[in-house]
Amino acid sequence: MKNGDYGFQGMAVAPIINGVPDVSHVTVVAAGTYPDDGIDFKAALKGLSPNGSPQADVAVDYVGDLIDKNPDWTITQLSGYSQSAYILKAGAHFKIPTTVFSGWFQYRSLTKEEETFMKNNPHLFLNYRQKNDDVTKWNDFNSSWGNSDDFGTILWIDGSSHKLDSWDFDEKTGQLKIPNSSGNSEGAMIQASHYIMREFSAHLTELDQLKIKLTANGGGLSKNEQLYLNDQQALIAVNTGRFAYQNAMANAIRAYQKGMTDAEVIWQETLRESRRQTELLSENEIKDSLAAVGATQQRMVDEPTEYFQKKINKTKMIDEKFENLSKEIKNKIDELIQRDKELAQQLRS
């Protein structure tokens, strides 16, 4: 932990595996504002200006020191809360994935290079904010109904709290759990797409590291080594495409299913209103009258339901094609490793 100028406080943490810190997955966390700390509070007030919080530059220096002094570390994540959303600047500066909560941040404080990187890689940055959180809104003037350019990083969730404990996390994955509601459907979709792209980037980095390992002896890649890398890259692309498709189609299927439910509701409401307006007519006479103007169960319920069901079936067929292609590539990779014992040994070492 470092108590720097302007009240900055940061901490580098790593998971413990078999009693040993796993420094290949280091997370740097910056603390939010302590109102009772005069220096920290003054930094927050200065952070209202377009230049942003003065703690941001201290955070960049802190992360830079960690990188320089610990060459065996891999910092895989930055995180912060409230004022310490300035850690987004450090993330853009060092190209490290960053996630903040209830974060108010002056995006105009980014350098041109930092801004360009954030614009081109929005999936690496997540700023979870509740739509009616007045603290964040009046500190940087970003809101769900009108905001300056956040480069696609703010993910809006229903709610009005600024408290850190208002966020709920999955105990197994550590990911933020977004409540299931119509107001959060877009946020949930964006979150899923960001995670998909982060996984894609991480896998490509692993491939680059493997390529360096395979060519460490100074020679080029063998034919089988190049085939293996190409197949792995194809597998990553197929699986990423499949996950992205599943994410989009999950929302589409929900819309289709809602359409089927709404169609039935509208038909039943039409019948109830017709019965109320024409009490002297029998049920069959009411339906005949509705049919005369084109309002039938076949047209209002059965046909839309059939249409939506065909759409759902089609999405499932496409997903099966993705799965079959993924299995086909995996089988080729397994066959290649079985044939090339030297490659198998290199992958295990």
C-alpha positions in Angstrom: 0.0 0.0 0.0 1.2 3.5 -0.8 0.1 6.7 0.8 1.2 9.2 -1.8 0.5 12.9 -2.5 -3.1 14.0 -2.4 -4.2 11.1 -0.2 -3.8 8.4 -2.8 -3.9 4.8 -1.5 -3.3 1.7 -3.6 -2.7 -1.9 -3.1 -1.3 -4.8 -5.2 -2.9 -8.1 -4.5 -2.5 -11.6 -6.0 -4.3 -15.0 -5.4 -2.5 -17.5 -3.2 -2.0 -20.9 -4.8 -0.6 -23.7 -2.6 0.6 -21.0 -0.2 2.5 -19.0 -2.9 1.3 -15.7 -4.4 0.5 -16.1 -8.1 2.3 -13.1 -9.5 1.1 -13.9 -13.0 -2.3 -12.5 -12.0 -1.7 -9.3 -10.0 -4.5 -6.8 -9.4 -3.9 -3.2 -8.4 -6.7 -1.6 -6.4 -7.1 2.1 -5.5 -9.2 3.3 -2.6 -12.1 5.7 -2.9 -12.5 9.0 -1.1 -12.3 9.1 2.7 -14.4 12.2 3.6 -12.7 12.5 7.0 -9.3 12.7 5.4 -8.8 16.3 4.5 -6.1 15.8 1.9 -8.2 13.0 0.2 -11.3 15.2 0.3 -9.5 18.2 -1.3 -8.2 15.9 -4.0 -11.8 14.9 -4.7 -12.9 18.5 -5.0 -10.0 19.2 -7.4 -11.2 16.2 -9.4 -14.3 18.0 -10.5 -12.2 20.1 -12.9 -11.6 18.9 -16.5 -8.1 17.9 -15.5 -9.5 15.2 -13.2 -8.3 14.0 -9.8 -4.7 14.9 -8.9 -4.5 11.4 -7.5 -4.6 10.1 -11.1 -1.0 11.0 -11.9 0.1 9.4 -8.6 -1.7 6.2 -9.6 0.0 6.1 -12.9 3.4 6.5 -11.2 2.5 3.8 -8.6 1.5 1.3 -11.3 4.6 2.2 -13.3 6.8 1.6 -10.2 5.2 -1.8 -9.7 5.9 -2.8 -13.3 9.5 -1.6 -13.2 10.4 -3.0 -9.8 8.7 -6.4 -10.3 9.6 -7.7 -13.8 8.3 -11.1 -12.9 4.8 -9.8 -12.2 2.0 -9.6 -14.7 -0.6 -7.0 -13.7 -3.8 -8.3 -15.2 -6.4 -6.0 -13.7 -6.8 -2.5 -12.2 -9.8 -1.5 -10.1 -11.2 1.4 -8.1 -14.3 3.0 -6.6 -15.9 6.4 -6.8 -13.1 9.0 -7.1 -10.5 6.3 -7.7 -12.1 5.6 -11.1 -9.1 7.7 -12.1 -7.4 4.3 -12.2 -9.0 4.1 -15.7 -6.3 6.6 -16.8 -3.6 4.2 -15.5 -5.3 1.3 -17.3 -5.3 3.3 -20.6 -1.7 4.4 -20.1 -0.4 0.9 -19.5 -3.0 -0.9 -21.6 -4.3 -3.0 -18.6 -7.9 -4.1 -18.2 -9.7 -1.9 -15.7 -13.0 -2.2 -13.8 -14.4 0.5 -11.5 -17.6 0.8 -9.5 -19.7 4.0 -9.0 -16.8 5.7 -10.7 -16.9 9.4 -11.6 -14.1 10.3 -13.9 -13.1 13.2 -16.2 -12.5 11.4 -19.5 -11.2 14.7 -20.8 -8.2 14.3 -18.5 -6.8 11.4 -20.7 -3.8 12.2 -23.0 -4.4 11.8 -26.7 -2.6 8.4 -26.7 -4.7 7.1 -23.7 -7.9 8.4 -25.2 -7.1 6.6 -28.5 -6.4 3.3 -26.8 -9.6 3.5 -24.7 -11.7 4.3 -27.8 -10.2 1.4 -29.7 -10.5 -1.1 -26.8 -13.6 -0.2 -24.8 -14.0 -3.9 -23.8 -10.9 -3.5 -21.6 -12.6 -0.8 -19.5 -15.8 -1.1 -17.4 -17.3 1.7 -15.3 -20.4 0.3 -13.5 -22.7 3.1 -12.5 -26.2 3.3 -11.2 -28.5 5.4 -13.4 -29.7 7.7 -10.6 -26.5 8.0 -8.6 -26.3 11.7 -7.9 -22.8 11.5 -6.6 -21.3 10.4 -9.9 -23.6 12.5 -12.0 -22.8 15.8 -10.4 -19.1 15.1 -10.1 -18.4 14.5 -13.8 -21.8 15.3 -15.3 -22.1 11.9 -17.1 -25.6 10.5 -16.9 -27.7 7.8 -18.6 -29.7 10.4 -20.4 -26.9 12.7 -21.5 -23.2 12.5 -21.1 -19.8 13.5 -22.5 -18.0 10.9 -24.4 -17.1 7.9 -22.1 -15.7 5.9 -25.1 -18.2 3.1 -24.4 -16.9 2.3 -20.9 -19.8 3.3 -18.7 -22.3 0.5 -18.1 -25.6 1.8 -16.7 -27.5 -0.3 -14.1 -30.9 0.5 -12.5 -30.5 2.0 -9.0 -29.6 5.2 -7.2 -27.0 4.2 -4.6 -23.4 5.3 -4.5 -22.4 2.8 -1.8 -19.9 0.1 -2.6 -21.9 -2.6 -0.8 -24.8 -1.9 -3.2 -23.0 -4.0 -5.7 -23.4 -7.8 -5.6 -20.7 -10.2 -6.8 -20.7 -13.9 -7.8 -18.8 -15.9 -5.2 -17.3 -18.3 -7.7 -16.4 -16.0 -10.6 -16.0 -12.7 -8.8 -18.0 -11.0 -11.5 -20.6 -8.4 -10.8 -24.1 -9.8 -10.8 -26.5 -7.6 -12.7 -30.1 -7.9 -11.5 -32.5 -9.4 -14.1 -34.8 -6.6 -15.2 -35.9 -4.9 -18.4 -33.9 -1.8 -17.4 -30.7 -3.8 -17.1 -31.0 -5.9 -20.2 -28.7 -3.6 -22.3 -26.2 -3.5 -19.4 -26.1 -7.2 -19.1 -25.5 -7.6 -22.8 -22.7 -5.1 -22.8 -21.1 -6.8 -19.8 -21.2 -10.2 -21.5 -19.7 -8.8 -24.7 -16.9 -7.1 -22.8 -16.0 -10.3 -21.0 -16.0 -12.2 -24.3 -13.6 -9.7 -25.9 -11.4 -9.8 -22.8 -11.2 -13.5 -23.0 -10.4 -13.3 -26.7 -7.6 -10.8 -26.1 -6.2 -12.9 -23.2 -6.1 -16.1 -25.4 -4.3 -14.2 -28.2 -1.7 -13.0 -25.7 -1.2 -16.6 -24.6 -0.7 -17.6 -28.2 1.9 -14.9 -28.6 3.7 -16.1 -25.5 3.6 -19.7 -26.8 5.1 -18.6 -30.1 8.0 -16.8 -28.3 8.5 -20.0 -26.3 8.6 -22.2 -29.4 11.1 -20.0 -31.1 13.3 -19.4 -28.0 16.1 -21.6 -29.3 16.6 -19.1 -32.1 15.1 -21.2 -34.9 11.9 -20.7 -36.8 8.7 -22.6 -36.3 8.4 -26.1 -37.6 5.5 -27.0 -40.0 3.6 -28.7 -37.2 4.2 -25.9 -34.7 2.8 -23.4 -37.2 -0.2 -25.6 -37.9 -0.8 -25.9 -34.1 -0.7 -22.1 -33.7 -2.9 -21.6 -36.7 -5.4 -24.1 -35.4 -5.4 -22.6 -31.9 -6.1 -19.2 -33.4 -8.9 -20.5 -35.5 -10.4 -22.2 -32.4 -10.2 -19.0 -30.4 -11.9 -17.1 -33.2 -14.7 -19.7 -33.6 -15.4 -19.9 -29.8 -15.3 -16.1 -29.5 -17.8 -15.9 -32.4 -20.0 -18.5 -30.8 -20.0 -16.8 -27.4 -20.8 -13.4 -29.0 -23.6 -15.0 -31.0 -25.0 -16.7 -27.9 -25.0 -13.5 -26.1 -26.8 -11.6 -28.8 -29.2 -14.5 -29.4 -30.0 -14.9 -25.7 -31.4 -11.4 -25.8 -33.2 -12.1 -29.1 -34.8 -15.3 -27.8 -36.0 -13.4 -24.7 -37.6 -10.9 -27.0 -39.2 -13.7 -29.1 -40.5 -15.4 -26.1 -41.9 -12.1 -24.8 -43.5 -11.6 -28.2 -45.3 -15.0 -27.9 -46.5 -14.2 -24.4 -47.7 -10.7 -25.4 -49.6 -12.1 -28.3 -51.6 -14.4 -26.0 -52.2 -11.6 -23.5 -53.4 -9.2 -26.3 -55.8 -11.9 -27.6 -57.3 -12.6 -24.1 -57.7 -8.8 -23.4 -59.4 -8.4 -26.8 -61.9 -11.2 -25.9 -62.5 -9.7 -22.4 -63.1 -6.2 -23.8 -65.4 -7.6 -26.5 -67.5 -9.6 -23.9 -67.8 -6.4 -21.8 -69.0 -4.4 -24.7 -71.4 -6.9 -26.2 -72.9 -8.8 -23.3 -75.9 -10.0 -25.4 -73.8 -12.0 -27.9 -72.6 -15.6 -27.3 -68.9 -16.5 -27.2 -69.1 -17.8 -30.8 -70.9 -14.7 -32.0 -68.2 -12.5 -30.4 -65.4 -14.5 -32.1 -67.3 -14.4 -35.5 -67.6 -10.6 -35.1 -63.9 -10.2 -34.4 -63.0 -12.5 -37.3 -65.0 -10.3 -39.6 -62.4 -7.5 -39.0 -59.4 -10.0 -39.1 -59.0 -10.5 -35.3 -58.7 -14.2 -34.8 -56.7 -16.4 -32.5 -55.0 -17.9 -35.5 -53.8 -14.4 -36.7 -53.1 -12.8 -33.4 -51.6 -15.8 -31.5 -50.9 -18.9 -33.5 -49.2 -17.2 -36.5 -46.9 -14.9 -34.4 -46.0 -17.8 -32.1 -45.1 -20.0 -35.1 -43.0 -17.2 -36.5 -41.1 -16.6 -33.3 -40.6 -20.3 -32.7 -39.0 -20.7 -36.2 -36.6 -17.8 -35.3 -35.7 -19.6 -32.0 -35.1 -22.9 -33.8 -32.9 -21.2 -36.4 -30.7 -19.6 -33.7 -30.3 -23.0 -32.1 -29.2 -24.6 -35.4 -26.6 -21.9 -35.9 -25.2 -22.5 -32.4 -25.0 -26.2 -33.2 -22.9 -25.3 -36.3 -20.5 -23.3 -34.2 -20.2 -26.2 -31.7 -19.5 -28.7 -34.5 -16.9 -26.5 -36.0 -15.2 -26.1 -32.6 -15.2 -29.8 -32.1 -13.7 -30.4 -35.5 -10.8 -28.0 -34.9 -10.2 -29.5 -31.4 -10.0 -32.9 -32.9 -7.4 -31.7 -35.5 -5.3 -30.2 -32.7 -5.4 -33.4 -30.7 -4.4 -35.5 -33.7 -1.5 -33.1 -34.4 -0.2 -33.3 -30.8 -0.5 -37.1 -30.8 1.6 -37.3 -34.1 4.3 -34.8 -33.0 5.8 -36.1 -29.8 8.3 -33.2 -29.7 5.6 -30.6 -29.9 3.7 -32.4 -27.2 6.7 -32.2 -25.0 7.2 -28.5 -25.7 3.6 -27.8 -24.8 3.9 -29.7 -21.5 7.2 -28.0 -20.4 
